[in-house]
């Protein structure tokens, strides 16, 4: 068993990961600064099942500024970040500070503490809009179309430099639209569910033909855990590696809306809007590397995942 530091522990993915690691017998040190991107009380509820567990400790600290509890830590999963494509257009400098500068600080602290295993949470947005589908990890990924995407690619490259210089084993995971219970309220599946269940219209940007590779939260956590195990292996020559973590299929936006409406037993009222700057028309994960090297195989199809999400939503917010 290992002692793992998880940054962004109070977030959607981070809280699920902490539960999985603690449940598997690892000691988990969670840190989060409760950034005001969305309400603190939501993040506090994310931690509810972890509070009081003997294998979990939590610290309210900022990765970019504060001292981190690195004593005895064997590995780090770095998920803390400023999220969202559209908000990054309004505050690109803030996104650089949190997603790039704070990542470099964390890596330097890890180096000084002699922590040699790191998993970095990146994003499928690094592929931009010109990468041929399905997106393979060896694609150049050198044409991001939003500041958020640029910061995530920059974070990957900082990881590569630290791996090269100091022998740190780093797995960079490109997440493809993760969803499920506790998903951030600003993301499409949560937002659509809330509005359709309340009988309110939803805004659909574009003609509904855009496609996303949606990844259910349990599959995402499986990928992170597998990557964490990869960082402990001694038979892989690459110290730095990129892996796609996706759901394995592409879902059109209009089909997603229909699935949510059917799950809620309501007919969605759709208002058409123009495409938004920074959004890509398609994401599609090539999972051959992740399957071959991590043993990663997504298990939850979109139909099942949407049912799980709606069940959680109605249990949390009511019908």
ChimeraX attribute file (.defattr): number of C-alpha atoms within 10 A of each C-alpha:
attribute: neighborCount
match mode: 1-to-1
recipient: residues
	/A:1	10
	/A:2	13
	/A:3	21
	/A:4	25
	/A:5	27
	/A:6	25
	/A:7	28
	/A:8	26
	/A:9	31
	/A:10	28
	/A:11	27
	/A:12	23
	/A:13	26
	/A:14	24
	/A:15	24
	/A:16	22
	/A:17	23
	/A:18	29
	/A:19	20
	/A:20	17
	/A:21	21
	/A:22	20
	/A:23	15
	/A:24	11
	/A:25	12
	/A:26	17
	/A:27	21
	/A:28	29
	/A:29	22
	/A:30	25
	/A:31	25
	/A:32	21
	/A:33	18
	/A:34	20
	/A:35	15
	/A:36	7
	/A:37	12
	/A:38	13
	/A:39	12
	/A:40	15
	/A:41	10
	/A:42	16
	/A:43	21
	/A:44	15
	/A:45	15
	/A:46	22
	/A:47	22
	/A:48	11
	/A:49	13
	/A:50	22
	/A:51	14
	/A:52	11
	/A:53	12
	/A:54	10
	/A:55	19
	/A:56	20
	/A:57	16
	/A:58	19
	/A:59	14
	/A:60	14
	/A:61	18
	/A:62	19
	/A:63	22
	/A:64	19
	/A:65	10
	/A:66	10
	/A:67	10
	/A:68	18
	/A:69	15
	/A:70	18
	/A:71	10
	/A:72	12
	/A:73	20
	/A:74	20
	/A:75	26
	/A:76	25
	/A:77	27
	/A:78	23
	/A:79	22
	/A:80	27
	/A:81	24
	/A:82	20
	/A:83	17
	/A:84	16
	/A:85	19
	/A:86	15
	/A:87	16
	/A:88	21
	/A:89	15
	/A:90	11
	/A:91	12
	/A:92	15
	/A:93	13
	/A:94	12
	/A:95	24
	/A:96	22
	/A:97	16
	/A:98	19
	/A:99	25
	/A:100	23
	/A:101	18
	/A:102	19
	/A:103	26
	/A:104	19
	/A:105	14
	/A:106	19
	/A:107	22
	/A:108	15
	/A:109	15
	/A:110	21
	/A:111	17
	/A:112	9
	/A:113	14
	/A:114	15
	/A:115	20
	/A:116	21
	/A:117	26
	/A:118	28
	/A:119	27
	/A:120	25
	/A:121	20
	/A:122	28
	/A:123	22
	/A:124	24
	/A:125	27
	/A:126	24
	/A:127	27
	/A:128	23
	/A:129	18
	/A:130	14
	/A:131	18
	/A:132	13
	/A:133	13
	/A:134	16
	/A:135	20
	/A:136	20
	/A:137	21
	/A:138	9
	/A:139	10
	/A:140	10
	/A:141	20
	/A:142	14
	/A:143	16
	/A:144	20
	/A:145	19
	/A:146	22
	/A:147	22
	/A:148	28
	/A:149	26
	/A:150	25
	/A:151	27
	/A:152	29
	/A:153	26
	/A:154	20
	/A:155	22
	/A:156	26
	/A:157	15
	/A:158	17
	/A:159	26
	/A:160	21
	/A:161	14
	/A:162	19
	/A:163	23
	/A:164	14
	/A:165	9
	/A:166	13
	/A:167	16
	/A:168	23
	/A:169	28
	/A:170	28
	/A:171	28
	/A:172	27
	/A:173	25
	/A:174	24
	/A:175	23
	/A:176	24
	/A:177	22
	/A:178	23
	/A:179	25
	/A:180	23
	/A:181	22
	/A:182	21
	/A:183	20
	/A:184	22
	/A:185	16
	/A:186	12
	/A:187	13
	/A:188	19
	/A:189	21
	/A:190	20
	/A:191	15
	/A:192	23
	/A:193	25
	/A:194	19
	/A:195	15
	/A:196	21
	/A:197	22
	/A:198	11
	/A:199	13
	/A:200	13
	/A:201	15
	/A:202	20
	/A:203	15
	/A:204	19
	/A:205	17
	/A:206	15
	/A:207	12
	/A:208	15
	/A:209	14
	/A:210	18
	/A:211	19
	/A:212	22
	/A:213	23
	/A:214	27
	/A:215	25
	/A:216	25
	/A:217	23
	/A:218	21
	/A:219	20
	/A:220	26
	/A:221	21
	/A:222	20
	/A:223	25
	/A:224	26
	/A:225	18
	/A:226	16
	/A:227	28
	/A:228	23
	/A:229	14
	/A:230	21
	/A:231	21
	/A:232	15
	/A:233	10
	/A:234	10
	/A:235	7
	/A:236	13
	/A:237	8
	/A:238	13
	/A:239	20
	/A:240	23
	/A:241	20
	/A:242	21
	/A:243	27
	/A:244	26
	/A:245	32
	/A:246	31
	/A:247	29
	/A:248	21
	/A:249	18
	/A:250	18
	/A:251	19
	/A:252	16
	/A:253	19
	/A:254	16
	/A:255	13
	/A:256	21
	/A:257	23
	/A:258	15
	/A:259	17
	/A:260	24
	/A:261	18
	/A:262	14
	/A:263	18
	/A:264	18
	/A:265	11
	/A:266	14
	/A:267	15
	/A:268	22
	/A:269	16
	/A:270	15
	/A:271	10
	/A:272	13
	/A:273	12
	/A:274	10
	/A:275	14
	/A:276	11
	/A:277	11
	/A:278	20
	/A:279	16
	/A:280	20
	/A:281	15
	/A:282	22
	/A:283	27
	/A:284	25
	/A:285	26
	/A:286	20
	/A:287	21
	/A:288	16
	/A:289	16
	/A:290	22
	/A:291	16
	/A:292	10
	/A:293	13
	/A:294	19
	/A:295	13
	/A:296	24
	/A:297	19
	/A:298	19
	/A:299	15
	/A:300	18
	/A:301	14
	/A:302	21
	/A:303	12
	/A:304	11
	/A:305	20
	/A:306	23
	/A:307	17
	/A:308	16
	/A:309	22
	/A:310	22
	/A:311	16
	/A:312	15
	/A:313	20
	/A:314	14
	/A:315	10
	/A:316	11
	/A:317	8
	/A:318	9
	/A:319	12
